[in-house]
């Protein structure tokens, strides 16, 4: 190949490589990981300058003094070796040699940081290796330049398709004409069973899409909870599903999959789905990750609406003084909330999502140091609730609640159905007195100063707060013959109370549900001694409201199977529930189990 042709071809490759590198370096810089990606890009682009400068000199040397063409060839070769050395770390990430061993997506930014310099190195090496000679067909030179650019672009497109457009095992379903939303008033036995795909187990479950979305090892399946049949699924063989979230109205889902970022560290790939049909709305990298477990998961404060999702701070590197809403269909920042002057965000739950709105919780009249000190004396201040429009973050309503409380112990909780926002604070009077407030969408105060909410905690397995009221537990009544009972009280926001007692069973607590006519309590009976893990039973206790304390409850005992490494117990310890009230059934979906059961 003649010198003009190979030089133009190399120039086309270097332009493509430079463009890819600039994009990748910009993307890495925006991630805020602290690495000097800009300097890295500058070094490689200097190599491109060498190409631009050395190639014309080499052409002139080849035409006038062929014996002097060796020097620029040596310069090109030396710079090519330098560029190769610079891109080795990026290649170790994309090839899985360096960084986290988590199997899953590799962010395309990592491929850009590896592929861009590699194309530049090839562009440098070609003129250095090909002997210099002139050609009479000068019209071939521009064609060679376009060919080099096209080859580089085609290679980048091929890698992009392989990384970003991976095949998935997915099905979809037509949107139901009239979605069933009524949960059963009571249940009596097992109505259906569904087994997760071979080699997988249950990770988590949410009620959405007029059914239950069951997250398992490789993806998510939405079940019609009236029949137990699959409506749609989304599975990926190349990554592990780690977490799931649903909008309060059940119309949208976000599923997270394990991934590696451009530094080789753990990351998450988010897939936004239409819950009714299973249609993929978007895929993108998560702005933030919780590294508290062996597998990366969504942050505990992650929440979502029908069209946005929320994370604390400004994403990676945020200042912690605000929270940010991201567009569900693009992953781009939509708006950001900052506390008013003189206020600090609540350190536990700075925001929550109700039906059609976001509620921000800030504390005014104190400093960040006051809010973060658990041993501080009670302080007079205001707990400010601000209702925000999910679309643009504009204020819809606000409620100021004057409190005398230890600022650190002001907490909130949102019902899974998005029907009520519960605020509770500890007065610090030495007697453990607490105040509470319940707010509905629109800022309407549903009730205040009801029963102590300390018995409505995540260790009970969730399901204890709904838009109609909440359930407290923990009291034990002594029955005849030294029998022990657990007492549960259902509190409505209208001030009514109902009581149900079930026999005390030493076990892990898996969930509590208050149905219209019945209390449902789930108990996990492992470990049970000699039984293999796949035969460990679950116990469900059913008791009607307001019957005699010693009235025998209905007992349902059945196994759900169990994964061999018992990782599901980790999720239970983190408070993930195993009991869900869904349309037409109460769903029992224990983390780590091989089957899901519907009680009807």
N, C-alpha and C positions, 0 to 999 in steps of 0.2 A: 504494500500500500504506500502511496506517495506521501511525502511530508505534509503538503497542504490538506489532503484528505483526512489523514489521521489526526492532524491538529484540529481541524474543524469538528471531527467526530468527538474528540476528547473535550473540546469546548462545550458541545451540546450536553455531554454527560455531566460536566462540572456545573453547568447552569442548573440542571435538574437536581443534582445532589445538594447544591447550595440552597435552593429553594426549600427542599425537604428539611434540611438542617435548620434553616431559619424558623420554619414553622414549628418544628419539634422543640427547639430551644425556647421559643416564645411560650409554647404550651407548658414546658417544664418550669419556666420562670413564674408563670401565673399560678402554678400549683403551690408556690411558696415553700418549697422543701429546703431552701437554704443552700442548694448546690450552685456552683458558679457556672451555670449553663451558658450564660452570655459570653463569658471568657472562652469557654470551650468552642462556641460557635465562631468567635472572632479568630481563634487560632486556625480553625479549618478554613475560614474564608480568606485568611492571609495566604493559605496555600493556593486558593483559587486565583488570587492576585499574581502569584508566582506563575501559574499557568498562563494567564493573560499576558504577562510580561515576557516570559521565557519563550513562549511558542513563536511569536513574531521574530524575536532575535535568532531563534534556531532556524527559522525559515530563511532569513537573510544569510545566516552563516552557511547553510547547506548550499545555497545558490552561488555564493561568492567564494567562500573559503571552506570547503567541506572538511578540511583537517581541523577546523576550530569548533566543530559542532559537538565535540565530546563534552566540553564544560557544561553547557546548558542541560545536556542529557543527565549528567551526574547530579546537577541541582534538582532536576525534576525527580530523579530516583530517590534522592535523600528526603525531599519533602513528602513524597509518596509514603516512604517508610514511616515518617513522623505521623502522618495522618492515620495510617493503619494502627500505630501504637495508641493514638488518641481514642480511636473508636473501639478498641478491644474491650474496655469495661462495659460499654453499651451492648456489645454482642454477648458477653457473658450473662447479662440479664435476660435477653430475649431467648437465649438458648438454654436457660435454666441452670447454668453452671454456678451463678452467684445469686445471693439473695434468698428470700423465703422459698421454702420447698412446696408451698401451697399450690396445688394444681388448680389451674383456672386461666382466666383471660390474662393476656399480657397487653398492657396498655399500648396503643399504637404509637404514642409518643416515644416509647422505648425503641420501637422499630425505626422511627424517624431519626433518633439520635444515633442509631447504628447504621442504617442504610444510607443516610445522606453523606456522611464522611466516607463510607465505602465507595460510593459512586465517584466522589472527588478523588480518592486514592487511585481508582482505576483510570480516571481521566489523566492523572499525573503519570501513571506508569506506562500507559500506551505510547506516548511520544518518546519516553525515555528508553523503551525497549526496541522500538522500530527504527531502523537506520534512516538517517536523513537523506532524502533525495528529492529532486524536483520532479514535477509532472506537467505535461503539456495540456492535460485536461483540467483546466482550472474550474470549469463549470461543475465538476464533481464535488468541489470543496463545500459550497453551501448545502448541497444535498446531503453530504456526510454530516454536517452540523445538525440539520433537521433530524437525520436518522439517529444520531447520538442522543438528542433530546427526547425523541420518541421512544427509543429503547429504555432510557432511564425512567421516563414517565410510565411506560408499560410495566416495568418491573415493580415500581412503587405501587401501581394500581393492583397488580397481582398480589403483592404482600398485603395490601389493605383489604382486599377481598378475602384473603385467607384468614386474616386476624379479626376483622370486624363482621364479616358476613358468613359466619359459621353456620352449618346446618343444624336445625333443632327439630326435635320430635314434638310437634304441636298440633293441636286440633282446635277448632273454634265451634261455637254454637250460635244459633240465631237468638237475638234478644227476646226474652219472654214477653208475651203480650201483656200480661198482668202479673208482675212479680209478687209471689206470696211472701208476706212478712210476719204473719201471725205465728208466735211461738206457742207450743202446747201448754194448756193449763195444768196438765199433769201427765205423767208417764207411768207405765206398769211393767214394761219388759223390753227386751231387745227386739227392735223392729227390723234392723238390717245390719250387715257387716260389709266392710270394704277393705281389701288388702292392698297395701302399697306395692308398687312395682318390685319385681325380684331384685334382691340385693340392696334395697333401700329401707329406710325407716322414717318415722314421723319426726319432724323437727319442730314445727309450730303450726298453729291453726288460727284462722280468723274467720269471722262471719262476714260474708260479702256476696254480692251477685245473687241474692235470693237463695243462698246455700252456704256451704262451708268450704273455704279455700284451704286445703291441706298442703303444707309445705313439707316435702320430703327431700331426701339427700340430693337428688338431681333436678328438682324443679317443683312445680306446684300443680295440683289437680283440684278443680272445683267440682264438688259433689252436690247433686240435687238432694237436699236433706229430707225431702219427703219420701224419696224412694231409695236413696243410697247409691244411685247410679251416677257415673261420671258424665259431666256436661262438657268439659273441655280440659285440656292439659297443656302445659308448657314445660318441656324437659330438655336439659342440655347434658350431653355425655362428657363434655370437656371441662366442666367446672362443678363446684359443690355449692348448693343452695344453703345460705346461712341464716337468712332472716326474711320476715314478711311483715307488711303493714297494710292497713286498709283505711280508706276514708270512712268517716262516721256514717255516711249514707250508703256505704257498701258498693258504690259505683266504680271505684278504682282501686287497684292494688299496686304495690311496689314490692318486687322480689329482689333480694341481693344475692349475688354470686361471688365466690372467692376469686381474687385476681391478684396480679402483681403489677406494681407501678414501674415507672422508668428508672427507679433506683434499686429495684429488686425487692422492695418492701411489700408487705401485704396491702391490698386495696380491695375495693368492692366495685363490682359492676352492677348497676341498677337497671332493672327491666320494669317499665311501667306498663300495666295491662288494664284493659277494660274488663271489669269483673263479670259483667253479664255475658259477654261473648268470648272472652279469651283473646281478643285482638291486641296485638302489641302496639302500644302507643309510642314508645321510644325506648332507646337504650343509651346509657352514658355512664361515665365514671362517677362514683359518689364523691361529693365535696369533702366528706369527713367519714371517719371510721372509728369504731370502738374496738380497741385492742385488748379488752379485758378478758378475752377467752382465747382458747387455742386457735379458734377460727375467728377472723374478723367479722363483726356484726354491725348492724346499724347502731348509732348512738342511742342511749336509753331515752333521750329527749326527742328522738325523731318522731315527727307527726306529719300527717298529710290531710289535705282536703281533696275535693274532686279534681282540681286542676293545679295544685301546688303541693310542695312538701317543704317542711320547715326543719332547720338545724340551728343549734345554738352558735353564737358568734357569727363571724363572716366567712364561715367555711374554714379550711385549713389556715392556721395562723391568725384566726379571728381574735379580737381583744376580749371576748367573753362578756362584753357589756351590752350585747344586743342579740337578736336572732335574725336569721335571713330566710326569706321565702324564695324557692326556686320553682321555675315553671316545670310542670310535670312532663310536658311534651318536648322539651328541649334540654332540660337540665341547667339552663342559664338562670342567673340571678334575676328575680322579678322585683323584689323590694326588700328593704331592711328596716327593722324597728329598733330605734334607740330610745332608752328611757328618758322621760322629761328631766329637766334640770332639777337637781336635789333628790333624785330617785335612783335606786339601784335595782337591777333585776333580781327576782327571787332565785336563790342559789340552787334550789331543788328542781323546780319546774317553772321556768320563766314564761312558758306559754302552754296552751292547750287548744284543742280543736273541738268546737261544737258544730252542730249541723249548720253549715253555711257561713261560719265565721270563725275567726281566730281570737282567742282571749289571751292577752298579755298580762302577766302578774308582776308588778313592781312594788317596791316598798319605799315610801317617801319620808323625808325628815330624819334620815340617818346616813351614815357613811358605809362604804363597802366593808371596812374593818368591823363595824358594828354588826352588819348582816352576816359576817362569816365567823363570828365568835360564839360557839355553842354554850359557853359558860358566862356569858354576859348577863347582867341583871335585866329584868323586864324594862322595856322602853316604850314610851308613848310615841306612836307613829301611825301612818296611814298605809293600809294595804290597798293599792289601787289596781282595779281590774279595768282593762281597756279592750273593748270589742272592736276588732279590725275586719275590714273587707278582705277576703282571701285574694282577690284579684289584684289589688293595688296597695293594700296596707293602710288605706284611709280609715279614720276613726268613725265608728258607727255609734258607740255609746261608751260611757265610763261610769264606774261605781267606786266611790271612796268609802272604805270601811275603817273608821278609827279603831285602833286596837292598842291594848296594853299587853305586850307580849315580848318574849325572847325572840328577837328578829330571826335568829337561826332556825327556830322551830315553827316558822310559818310555812305551811305546805299546802299543796293542792292535788286534786285528782279529778279526772274527767271520766264520765261513764263511757263504756265502749260504744254505746249507741249514739253518743254525742248529744244526749238530751239534757245533761246537767253538769255544771262545774261546781265542785265542792272545794271550799277553802276552810282550813282549820289552823288554829294557832294555840300555843301553850301560854297561859297567862303568867306562869312562873310564880304563883302564890304559895308554893311549897306544898300544896295539896293535890297537885296534878290536874288542876282545873283547866279545861280547854273550851274554847269557843269555836263555832263553825258557822258557815254560811253556804247556802246552795243557790246557784244562779242558773237560770235557763237562757237559751238563746234570745238575744235582744236585750239582755241585761235585767230581766225580770227576776226578782228575788223570790225563790220558791219557798224557802224556809230558812230558819236560823236557830242556833243553839239547841240542836237535837242531841241525840245520844253521842257519847264519846266515839270518835272514829278510829281510835287506835286498834280496835278489834276488827277493822275492815282493812287489813293490810295484805300485801302481795303474798305473804307466806300462806295465807288461807287459800291461795289458788285463784284469786280474782273472782269475777262474776257477782260481786257483792254490792255493786253500785249500779243502778239503772236510772232511767229518766223518771221512774215512779217512786223510788226510795232506795233504801240500802239495808243491808243485813249485818248485824254484829253477832259475835259469837265468843266463846271461851268460858262461859260460866258452866259449872257442873252442879247438878242436883243429885243428892244422895237418895237413891230409891230403896226399895225393900231388898233384903238379903245382900246389903252392901253393893248393890248395883250402882254404876256410875253412868251419868248421862251428860251429853253435851247440849247446851241450851242455845238456841238461835232465836234472835228477835228481828223481825222485819219491821222497819220504820218507814211509814209513808210520809211524804212531805206535807200531807194534810194533818199529821199528828197522830194517825192511827198506828197501833202496834199489834202484831200477831206473833205468836210464839210456837215453836216446834222443838221437841227434844228427841235426840237419837242416842242410842247406846254408845258409850265411849269405846272406841277401838284404837289401841295404840298402833299408830301407823303414820306414814307421811300423808299430809293433807294435799289433795289434788284438785279441789275446787268445791264451791258452794254456789247453788243457784236457787233463787226465790222465784218459783212459778206462781201463777194465780191461785192455784189450789193446793200447792204442794212445795215442800222443801226437798231439794236434791243435794246430797252430800256424797262426795267421792273420796275414797280412801285407797291408798296404795299399800298393799300388804307385803312388799318386798323389804328385806330379804326373808325368805320363808324356809331356809334350811337346805334340804336336799333337793328341792325342785329345781330343774334346769331353768335358765333365764326365760326361755320362751313359754314356760308354763306358769310363771308368777301371776297370781290372780289380782284383780282389782275388785273392790267392794263398793257398791253403790247402795246408799241408804235412802229410802223414800219415806217421807212422813208428811201427813196432812197437817195443816195449820190448826192451832188452837184445839188440840186434843189433849187428853190426860198425859202427864209427863211420863208415865210408865207405859203408855200405849206402844206396843211393839211395832217397829217400823218394818217396811218391806225391804228385804235384802236381796240384791242381785250381785252374784259373784261370777266373774268370767275372766279368762286371760285375753290379753291383746297381743301376745308374743313380745319378744324383747330382743334388741340387738345385742350382739355378743360382747361389745366393749362397754355396755351400760352407759354410754355417753348421755343418754336421755336424762339420767339423774342429775347431770350438771344443769340442764335447762330447768328441771323442776326446782333445783336449789336456787336458781335465779328468779323464781316466782312465776315461771311460765305456767299457765293454766292447762288443765286437761279436760275441762268441762265447759260446754258452750251451749247457750240457748239459741237455736236456729229455727228457721221456718219449718214447721211440721215435725221437729224432733229435738231432743237434747243430745248433742254430739259428745262422745267420749273419745278424745284423741290425745293419748299420752305421749309426750316426747320420748323418742327411742322405741316406740312400739311398732309392730309390723301390721297392725290392723286398726281400723277406726270403726266404732260402733255407734249406731243411732238408736236411742231409747224413744219409744213411742207408746 
